[in-house]
Amino acid sequence: MSRRLKRKFQENVKAGKAHGIAPFGYRRERAMDNQGRDAGPRDVIEPAEAAAIRKVYAMAVAGREVGGSDLGKLLGTLADFLRDDARTRDELEARQSWTVNAARLVVAAPWIILILMSARPEAVAAYNTAAGAAVLLAGLVVSVLSYRVMLRIGALPSDERVLR
């Protein structure tokens, strides 16, 4: 390794910047400073991989508690479990994306119709009053609240920590 490269790695370590290959369970993202400038890469937890690490850790702790003699069988069972878990989560995320897109369409539809109605002068006149503005504002508030509630209801639960 060249001296220049070695020095740059040491500078990155001192500055707390991520360098090298991202460890399993993390992904690299570009960080921004307070002024919105690029502050270099940082490691962010990858939820799907972090769940696998937690499960491996839980199985290792459980294996240690029971003597650890069947570690091969234990890890094989863990691999099967993680594959099933990943398949199920991927299927749920695919179904959730359909639901979220449908909810977006439902929230956007009245506003699209309102835009189309604005081509008619009598519709513009109806909403050009204080009562019309109140109806539009109430519709906007209901749309935003219902969309946020839908996102909260449709969110997939995150995996719990094994040891706290």
VMD Tcl script that draws the C-alpha trace (Angstrom):
set ca {
  {0.00 0.00 0.00}
  {1.38 3.42 -0.89}
  {2.25 5.94 1.81}
  {-0.28 8.40 0.42}
  {-3.10 5.83 0.55}
  {-2.10 4.71 4.03}
  {-2.05 8.34 5.22}
  {-5.51 8.96 3.70}
  {-6.91 5.90 5.50}
  {-5.46 7.17 8.77}
  {-6.98 10.61 8.18}
  {-10.39 8.99 7.51}
  {-10.12 6.97 10.71}
  {-9.26 10.08 12.75}
  {-12.16 12.00 11.13}
  {-14.57 9.12 11.85}
  {-15.30 8.57 8.16}
  {-16.23 5.16 6.83}
  {-13.61 3.54 4.64}
  {-12.96 0.14 3.12}
  {-15.75 -2.37 2.57}
  {-19.01 -1.90 4.46}
  {-19.37 -4.60 7.13}
  {-22.20 -7.13 6.89}
  {-25.34 -5.58 8.33}
  {-24.48 -2.07 7.05}
  {-24.71 -0.14 3.80}
  {-22.74 2.91 2.67}
  {-24.49 6.26 2.25}
  {-23.18 9.71 1.47}
  {-23.33 11.98 4.53}
  {-24.05 15.71 4.33}
  {-22.76 18.39 6.70}
  {-24.79 21.30 8.13}
  {-24.33 23.39 4.97}
  {-25.55 20.55 2.72}
  {-22.08 19.69 1.39}
  {-20.83 16.17 0.89}
  {-19.13 14.99 4.10}
  {-18.06 11.60 2.74}
  {-19.44 8.12 3.25}
  {-20.99 6.76 6.44}
  {-22.21 3.33 7.45}
  {-25.96 2.90 8.03}
  {-27.59 -0.22 9.45}
  {-29.25 -2.40 6.79}
  {-32.42 -3.65 8.55}
  {-32.73 -6.99 6.72}
  {-29.11 -7.96 7.32}
  {-29.16 -6.62 10.88}
  {-32.08 -8.94 11.61}
  {-30.00 -11.89 10.43}
  {-27.11 -10.84 12.66}
  {-29.43 -10.58 15.67}
  {-30.80 -14.05 14.99}
  {-27.32 -15.55 14.60}
  {-26.31 -13.92 17.86}
  {-29.43 -15.24 19.62}
  {-28.75 -18.76 18.32}
  {-25.09 -18.54 19.39}
  {-26.12 -17.45 22.88}
  {-28.71 -20.25 23.00}
  {-26.10 -22.74 21.74}
  {-23.66 -21.69 24.44}
  {-26.34 -22.14 27.11}
  {-27.13 -25.72 26.03}
  {-23.51 -26.77 25.61}
  {-22.95 -25.97 21.94}
  {-22.48 -29.61 20.89}
  {-25.01 -29.41 18.05}
  {-23.75 -26.17 16.56}
  {-23.80 -27.52 12.97}
  {-27.44 -28.56 13.24}
  {-28.24 -25.29 14.98}
  {-26.70 -23.20 12.18}
  {-28.46 -25.29 9.51}
  {-31.78 -24.69 11.24}
  {-30.92 -21.02 11.50}
  {-30.16 -20.83 7.76}
  {-33.53 -22.42 6.94}
  {-35.28 -20.03 9.30}
  {-33.55 -16.97 7.82}
  {-34.42 -18.03 4.25}
  {-38.08 -18.50 5.19}
  {-38.10 -15.20 7.06}
  {-36.54 -13.31 4.13}
  {-38.98 -14.86 1.64}
  {-41.97 -13.96 3.82}
  {-40.74 -10.40 4.38}
  {-40.10 -9.88 0.64}
  {-43.63 -11.07 -0.13}
  {-45.10 -8.75 2.50}
  {-43.10 -5.80 1.16}
  {-44.35 -6.52 -2.37}
  {-47.95 -6.63 -1.19}
  {-47.44 -3.52 0.90}
  {-46.16 -1.58 -2.13}
  {-49.40 -2.36 -3.95}
  {-51.40 -1.13 -0.97}
  {-49.37 2.06 -0.61}
  {-49.70 2.86 -4.33}
  {-53.45 2.27 -4.19}
  {-53.72 4.62 -1.20}
  {-51.74 7.27 -3.06}
  {-54.13 6.98 -5.97}
  {-57.15 7.25 -3.65}
  {-55.73 10.37 -2.01}
  {-54.76 11.96 -5.35}
  {-58.01 11.20 -7.23}
  {-60.18 13.98 -5.73}
  {-57.44 16.54 -6.37}
  {-57.06 15.42 -9.97}
  {-60.82 15.79 -10.43}
  {-60.64 19.23 -8.83}
  {-57.92 20.25 -11.30}
  {-60.07 19.02 -14.18}
  {-63.09 20.90 -12.79}
  {-61.05 24.12 -12.61}
  {-61.36 24.37 -16.39}
  {-65.03 25.29 -15.87}
  {-65.64 28.91 -14.82}
  {-68.67 28.04 -12.64}
  {-66.57 25.54 -10.62}
  {-63.86 28.15 -10.10}
  {-66.52 30.63 -8.96}
  {-67.91 28.10 -6.46}
  {-64.53 27.57 -4.81}
  {-63.54 31.25 -5.04}
  {-65.55 32.08 -1.91}
  {-64.67 31.75 1.78}
  {-66.86 28.66 2.08}
  {-65.20 27.12 -1.00}
  {-61.74 27.79 0.43}
  {-62.82 26.19 3.72}
  {-64.02 23.09 1.84}
  {-60.71 22.87 -0.03}
  {-58.70 23.32 3.17}
  {-60.76 20.69 4.99}
  {-60.29 18.31 2.07}
  {-56.54 18.89 2.15}
  {-56.34 18.25 5.90}
  {-58.40 15.06 5.62}
  {-56.28 13.87 2.68}
  {-52.99 14.43 4.51}
  {-54.22 12.87 7.76}
  {-55.70 9.82 6.06}
  {-52.52 9.27 4.04}
  {-50.35 9.46 7.19}
  {-52.66 7.06 9.04}
  {-52.50 4.66 6.08}
  {-48.69 4.74 6.12}
  {-48.65 4.04 9.85}
  {-51.14 1.17 9.59}
  {-49.38 -0.35 6.59}
  {-45.84 -0.16 8.00}
  {-44.12 -3.48 8.55}
  {-42.87 -4.01 12.10}
  {-39.13 -3.82 12.64}
  {-37.27 -6.72 14.20}
  {-36.73 -6.53 17.95}
  {-33.33 -6.56 19.58}
  {-32.23 -9.87 21.03}
  {-30.47 -8.57 24.13}
  {-31.13 -5.15 25.60}
}
mol new
graphics top color blue
foreach p $ca { graphics top sphere $p radius 0.5 }
foreach p [lrange $ca 0 end-1] q [lrange $ca 1 end] { graphics top cylinder $p $q radius 0.2 }
display resetview
